[in-house]
Amino acid sequence: MRDKDGLDAALFVAWLTAAADAVAKEAPRLTELDSAIGDGDHGTNLKRGFAAVAAKLAQEPPATPGATLQLTGRQLISTVGGASGPLYGSVFRAAGKALGDAESADVPALAAAFAAGLEALARLGGASVGDKTMLDAFTPAVEALRAAAEDGLLPGQALDLAARAAEEGAQETAPLRARKGRASYLGERSEGHLDPGAVSTALLWRTLADAAA
Amino acid sequence: MKMLINSPETVVADALAGLAAAHPGLRVDAERRIVLRAEPGAAGKPALISGGGSGHEPLHAGYVGFGMLDAACPGEVFTSPVPDQMLAAAQAADTGGGVLFLVKNYTGDVLNFQLAADLLEDEGIASRSVLIDDDVAVEDSLYTAGRRGTGATLFAEKHAGAAAERGAGLDEVAAVAERTNAVCRSFGIALGPCTTPAAGRPGFELGEDEIELGVGIHGEPGRRRARYAPASELAEIAVEAVCADLDFRGDAMVLLNGMGASPLLELYVVYAEVVRALDRRGVRVVRNLVGDYITSLDMPGFSVTVCRAEPELVALWDAPVQTPALRWGR
């Protein structure tokens, strides 16, 4: 499914299929986190979106990693709704475009692609690190991936470091006060709760790391 | 939690089937999740399209018809619809006059409508978007997603719809919606939480003697919790919040909106107090609506929306309308 240095389309499909299972499994927890500071639909929405992604990828398996991510992005935009649909959709589309037509993606290519995804996320959502959003998990993951690329690490190790960084970033959202999205209306009452978007972001990074391990 | 549903997964589709069965004046496209007028608008009339999460009925599908919306895009419960729905609605409703999207200021709605507008541009259909953000409960918009769109949505849809019906072009119709939003303010108070079918239990907890001041239409808070008080005090709090934000002295139109689980008996009690509270501030109510117009599932409580009764807007308000939830003059 992958050579020593890079991930091919089949691995991306395996990742996203596993992600659909993981999101379905974690949907109740994501929804519960969202009930605390949002409106309690994050798990349900992502589960619906990633199930549609997995079905689409099984039906029309794309030839390249870039095409896989772009298809995923379009499918998420078409099925998730809420804020997470456009935000996750744009991340995948931007990352997919950045990968272009390459047959496989090595660590520097992954780092560049997810950096492009992060940029799209920040632009669309207008959020910064510390606003208690997906960015708080996504940003450290991309930074870890960049560092791993500079250190010449292989994908398995690099993505594990990225997933750990995302998980730490998600945990660190707990004390923050939300400044974006519906949780922002809670003001100080949003403190003490994990951000559901950051938690789902960490979950996606973890499933990618596991697929590449 | 007992609900009149078949399953949480099918609740929106099942409700749309019922909407179609109940209202022959609507054309419900269940496949693409859009609600259209059975009789399309006149050729060249700007098409008005709104949408948002389900659970706020009659918003928005209940306002599709002559004099108001040409199409509505219902999302999942409390979840923004997706751009594909908005694009499909625009393509189906456009009669050559372009499309006006009326968007309530919630992150999901804003982002999805933005993507839809981008897609529509590729299709060569002219579009404008007007953001509704009338909820004064959101105080510090520098550190939040900004003021929410609530009751002004109804006024904007009515006024812009009337303008479009009498032959105004896209820019003029958009300007009417913007003007309406600029002179409308709202404030909501909840006595309890609401329950989404997916969650199956209340979204937040309130003690027996607690209420939530400045609540949004999903139950999300705006200002603070307070002790339960008689209707006169609650009306005073809401009216004070609205009038502190915009000078409403003179004539006004008022929507006293129920959030889904407060009976009309209670809403009329509150309305009488709202009229008194406005009167004390030199505001005379010249048009009103009392009832469930923008609900939050089964939430008990109310919101007050005040709209300055500028003569142009009153004329648009009085213009004929024929929709499932609002109907007069035709």
Interface residues (C-beta under 8 A of the other chain):
Chain A: T31 S35 G38 D39 G40 D41 T44 N45 R48 I77 S78 T79 V80 G81 G82 A83 S84 G85 P86 L87 L124 G125 R177 R179 K180 G181 R182 S184 Y185 L186 G187 R189
Chain B: G53 G75 E76 V77 F78 T79 S80 P81 V82 P83 D84 Y106 T107 G108 L111 N112 Q114 L115 V138 D140 Y143 T144 A145 R148 T196 A198 A199 G203 F204 G216 H218 G219 E220 P221 G222
